[in-house]
Each structure stands twice: as C-alpha cells, then as structure tokens.
Amino acid sequence: MDDFISRLMSEERKKWQNPERIVELAGIKEGMHVADIGSGPGFFTVPIARKVGMKGVVYAVEKERDMIVYLKKRIKQEGLEKTVRIVNLPAERTSLASSSIDLVFMANVFHDINDHKALLKELNRILKDNGTVVNIDWKKRFTSQGPPLQLRISMKEEVSIFERSGFRLVKRIKVGPYHYGFVLAKQP
C-alpha cells in the first residue's frame, strides 16, 4: 500500500494531473462545502481545502484505512484540521447530512464503484438543490498509467449513467492526457 500511496502522491503525477489547476477548473470557491469522494491520501483534498478556506469544509470520504492514516498526517502537516473532516465510509453510504453539499468531487473513482445506482442516489441525497458533481476518470483507451482497459468506462457512458440518475451535463473540463473530466448539475 505504501508504494501505491507514493505513486498517488508523486511529483510525476502532478505533471500530468495538476490538482491545483483542476480544482480551479472545477469551480470550487471559498466557503463551499465539498465532498471529496474516494479521497485516497489527499491528492485533491488538500488543494480543495486550501480553496474553500476557513469558511468552507471538505469531507474526505474514504473507506481504506491506510489511505486515511496518510491523509490525517498530511492534513495535520498542512494545518487543515479545521477544514477537512474525514469520513471513513464507502462512497455509497457517506453519512453526510442530506442537502448539505455544494459540490461533489470524484477523481479516478467512478470506474471502481460496483453499484453506480446506489452511489448516484447518495450523491442526489447529499447535494443541495443547486449542487454540482465534478467527475474525473480514466479515458477508455490504453495509457501508460491507470487501471486495465476492461475496468475503464467511456466518458459518453459515464455521462449517460449520471443523466439517467437526474444529473445534467454542464461542461467538460481538460484534466490531462490520460483522463476526461466533466461537471454535472443536480436536477431539481
């Protein structure tokens, strides 16, 4: 697990998936309440927390204990203990309050979720009426990074899954050579 965490947090990854730039493209603003679903060791969590500032909150939803141990250390090093709250639960059952989240952020997670219907029901539940989802995932083509091709889902297919669950595509965002990204709005 230590090798995997090291790869996730590497400077090399930042070259092809710049977290600060992506947080900017995601439309995250000061004071927002953001759920970072599948936060892992905090590659995006920390830049999101810096962006929402002391008036905002980031809920780092992660089920893997090893990831949480690393994330806790990183949050403390960055002085973000008041901004980041760790939720040690699966993405499909976050325990977050209903209609409490401005933006759900997911990076490299959706292809790993077995029950998309349950996940999207949970996202609908926790998002405010005007809430958005930012989803980043691996392109469905061979790349030198990422999961095997058979685990990947095309952007067209992912957007379709979201749309069938009450979301509307707002825009696409450029998130690097190996990924696609898009922003969706929760439909009232």
C-alpha positions as CSV (number, residue, x, y, z in Angstrom):
1,M,0.0,0.0,0.0
2,D,2.9,2.4,0.7
3,D,4.1,2.1,-2.9
4,F,0.6,2.8,-4.2
5,I,0.2,5.8,-1.9
6,S,3.6,7.1,-3.1
7,R,2.6,6.8,-6.7
8,L,-0.7,8.6,-6.0
9,M,1.1,11.5,-4.3
10,S,4.1,11.7,-6.6
11,E,5.5,14.8,-8.3
12,E,5.4,12.8,-11.5
13,R,1.6,12.5,-11.2
14,K,1.3,16.3,-10.7
15,K,3.0,16.8,-14.1
16,W,0.1,15.0,-15.9
17,Q,-2.7,15.7,-13.4
18,N,-2.2,19.1,-11.8
19,P,-4.5,19.2,-8.8
20,E,-4.5,23.0,-8.3
21,R,-5.4,23.6,-11.9
22,I,-8.2,21.0,-11.8
23,V,-9.6,22.4,-8.6
24,E,-9.7,25.8,-10.3
25,L,-11.5,24.3,-13.4
26,A,-13.9,22.5,-11.1
27,G,-15.3,25.8,-9.9
28,I,-14.6,25.3,-6.3
29,K,-14.9,28.6,-4.3
30,E,-14.2,29.9,-0.9
31,G,-16.8,28.9,1.7
32,M,-18.1,25.8,-0.2
33,H,-18.9,22.5,1.4
34,V,-17.3,19.9,-0.8
35,A,-17.4,16.1,-0.6
36,D,-14.2,14.5,-2.0
37,I,-15.5,11.0,-2.7
38,G,-12.7,8.4,-2.7
39,S,-10.2,11.0,-1.4
40,G,-7.4,8.5,-1.0
41,P,-4.3,10.0,0.6
42,G,-5.5,13.6,-0.3
43,F,-4.0,14.4,-3.7
44,F,-7.1,16.6,-4.4
45,T,-8.3,17.0,-0.8
46,V,-5.6,19.4,0.3
47,P,-5.9,21.7,-2.8
48,I,-9.7,21.7,-2.4
49,A,-9.3,22.6,1.3
50,R,-7.0,25.5,0.5
51,K,-9.5,26.8,-2.0
52,V,-12.6,26.6,0.3
53,G,-10.6,28.2,3.1
54,M,-11.6,28.5,6.7
55,K,-15.2,29.3,5.9
56,G,-15.6,26.1,3.9
57,V,-15.5,22.4,4.7
58,V,-14.1,19.4,2.8
59,Y,-15.5,16.0,3.7
60,A,-12.8,13.4,2.6
61,V,-14.8,10.2,2.1
62,E,-12.5,7.2,2.0
63,K,-13.0,3.6,3.1
64,E,-9.4,2.4,3.1
65,R,-7.7,2.8,6.5
66,D,-4.2,3.0,5.1
67,M,-5.2,6.0,3.0
68,I,-6.8,7.7,6.0
69,V,-3.7,7.3,8.1
70,Y,-1.6,9.1,5.4
71,L,-4.4,11.7,4.9
72,K,-4.6,12.5,8.6
73,K,-0.8,13.1,8.7
74,R,-1.0,15.3,5.6
75,I,-3.9,17.4,6.9
76,K,-2.0,18.0,10.1
77,Q,1.2,19.0,8.3
78,E,-0.8,21.4,6.2
79,G,-2.7,22.9,9.2
80,L,-6.0,22.0,7.7
81,E,-7.6,20.1,10.7
82,K,-10.4,22.6,10.9
83,T,-11.3,22.5,7.2
84,V,-11.1,18.8,6.4
85,R,-13.3,16.2,8.0
86,I,-12.6,12.5,7.4
87,V,-15.5,10.2,6.7
88,N,-14.3,6.5,6.9
89,L,-17.2,5.0,4.9
90,P,-17.9,3.8,1.4
91,A,-19.0,6.3,-1.3
92,E,-22.4,4.8,-1.4
93,R,-23.1,5.5,2.3
94,T,-21.3,8.7,3.3
95,S,-23.5,9.5,6.4
96,L,-23.3,13.2,5.4
97,A,-26.4,15.3,6.1
98,S,-29.0,15.5,3.3
99,S,-28.8,18.6,1.1
100,S,-25.6,19.7,2.8
101,I,-23.0,19.6,0.0
102,D,-22.4,22.3,-2.7
103,L,-20.1,20.2,-4.8
104,V,-19.1,16.5,-5.0
105,F,-15.6,15.9,-6.4
106,M,-14.6,12.4,-7.7
107,A,-11.3,11.6,-9.3
108,N,-10.4,8.2,-10.6
109,V,-13.2,6.6,-8.5
110,F,-16.3,6.0,-10.6
111,H,-14.9,3.0,-12.5
112,D,-14.1,1.3,-9.2
113,I,-17.7,1.6,-7.8
114,N,-19.7,-1.6,-8.2
115,D,-23.1,-0.1,-7.5
116,H,-23.5,3.1,-9.6
117,K,-27.2,3.3,-8.8
118,A,-26.5,3.4,-5.0
119,L,-23.7,5.9,-5.4
120,L,-25.8,8.3,-7.5
121,K,-28.7,8.0,-5.1
122,E,-26.4,9.0,-2.3
123,L,-25.0,11.9,-4.3
124,N,-28.5,13.2,-5.0
125,R,-29.3,12.9,-1.3
126,I,-26.3,14.8,0.0
127,L,-26.2,17.6,-2.7
128,K,-28.0,20.8,-2.3
129,D,-30.6,21.5,-4.9
130,N,-28.2,23.7,-6.9
131,G,-25.3,21.3,-6.3
132,T,-22.8,20.0,-8.8
133,V,-20.7,17.0,-9.4
134,V,-17.2,17.1,-10.8
135,N,-16.2,13.7,-12.2
136,I,-12.7,12.8,-13.5
137,D,-11.9,9.3,-14.7
138,W,-9.5,7.4,-17.0
139,K,-10.0,7.6,-20.7
140,K,-11.2,4.3,-22.2
141,R,-8.0,3.7,-24.2
142,F,-4.7,2.2,-23.3
143,T,-2.4,4.5,-21.4
144,S,0.9,4.0,-19.6
145,Q,-0.9,4.9,-16.3
146,G,-4.1,3.7,-14.7
147,P,-6.3,0.6,-14.4
148,P,-6.6,-2.1,-17.0
149,L,-8.7,-1.1,-20.1
150,Q,-11.5,-3.5,-19.2
151,L,-12.2,-1.6,-15.9
152,R,-12.5,1.8,-17.6
153,I,-15.8,3.4,-18.6
154,S,-16.0,5.8,-21.6
155,M,-17.0,9.4,-20.9
156,K,-20.1,9.0,-23.0
157,E,-21.2,6.0,-20.9
158,E,-20.4,7.7,-17.6
159,V,-22.4,10.9,-18.6
160,S,-25.3,8.7,-19.6
161,I,-25.3,6.9,-16.3
162,F,-25.4,10.2,-14.5
163,E,-28.1,11.6,-16.7
164,R,-30.3,8.6,-16.1
165,S,-30.0,9.4,-12.3
166,G,-31.1,13.0,-12.5
167,F,-28.0,14.9,-13.4
168,R,-27.4,17.3,-16.4
169,L,-24.1,17.7,-18.2
170,V,-22.9,21.3,-17.7
171,K,-19.4,21.3,-19.3
172,R,-16.3,19.3,-20.0
173,I,-13.0,20.2,-18.4
174,K,-9.5,19.4,-19.6
175,V,-7.8,17.4,-16.9
176,G,-4.7,15.9,-18.5
177,P,-3.7,13.4,-21.2
178,Y,-5.0,10.2,-19.5
179,H,-8.3,11.5,-18.2
180,Y,-11.6,13.1,-19.1
181,G,-13.5,15.4,-16.8
182,F,-16.9,16.9,-16.7
183,V,-19.2,18.9,-14.5
184,L,-22.8,17.9,-13.9
185,A,-25.7,19.8,-12.2
186,K,-28.2,18.2,-9.9
187,Q,-31.7,18.4,-11.5
188,P,-34.4,19.7,-9.2
